[in-house]
Amino acid sequence: MPRTTASINSFVSGEFSAKLDGRTDFEKYSSGCKTLQNMLVHPQGAAARRVGTQFIAEVKTSSLKTRLIPFEFSTTQTYVLEFGNTYIRFFKDKGQIISSGSAYEISSPYLTAELFELKFAQSADVMYITHPNHEVMKLSRTGHTSWSLTEVAFTDGPYLTTNTTSTTLTPSSASTGSRNITASATTGINGGVGWLATDVGRIISFNSGKAKITSRTSATVAVATVTTAFANTNAKDDWKLGAFSDTTGHPSCVSFFEQRLVFAGTTDEPQTLYFSKSGDYENMTTGTNADDAMVYTIASNQVNKIRYLKAVRTLLIGTTGGEFSVC
């Protein structure tokens, strides 16, 4: 029997699995191939060798892993951000941004091992960055050589659920400033162990006031800066602790959705989403109005940590066990 050579004039189906070998009855069989390496397939069907890239500049430390993240203000103002070990460098218009004769860079808290766990969401000149080991950060641009990376100072919240135990909190003074916050017991605080060193930076809300912990004196006494004065120094048991902290973990995911900034995936609440107030991205004050911030926990058979958020027509929520959507 004579041998024939089949003519393949389209590769739009790309590479096929070896399990499809010989499946000539498959409709796309004649427009695919077994191996298509270092090639680009055009919509018209032809395949061409992959084009090369242009060398712009070497990363700061070639021996360490580096991550490139896009920053797109508009179609005419786009940047590439070089995230390395505790620094960020910047590229624009096929060149590295230079300041005073050297590469412009700013410092960051992210170590090499943490770079590929960063999640980010951008709005105009501001990018919000999350990592479970760090406070939510905000990268802001005011010029080509004017960038800043700062910790987000939320107007209020978010909080864990209100205390349901008999443990009370008492401030040493009702006025603003540095004050002791004394608990009547450790019950209800961090699983019953009381204040921890990792609570530094955590917010507390009770008795119409708010404070931010600055240090720990003991399991029942924490030093905090009162930012909103308390009504009085009475002991209260209806207190709330901040949901984001080194104790409970910080958000590992972030996305914008319908004029809200959404966070998710803390260590202690792996399936809980925190929505900001509508149009006020750094305000997590919950309430009963339609534009108030919201806290929502996925109801599922398995407790799998939220791994990503994707805003399309709905907000897609991905976990290791499945995908959910918020309308």
Summary of the structure (lengths in Angstrom):
residues: 327
radius of gyration: 26.1
end to end distance: 62.1
largest distance: 99.2
contacts: 914
relative contact order: 0.09
helix: 6%
strand: 43%
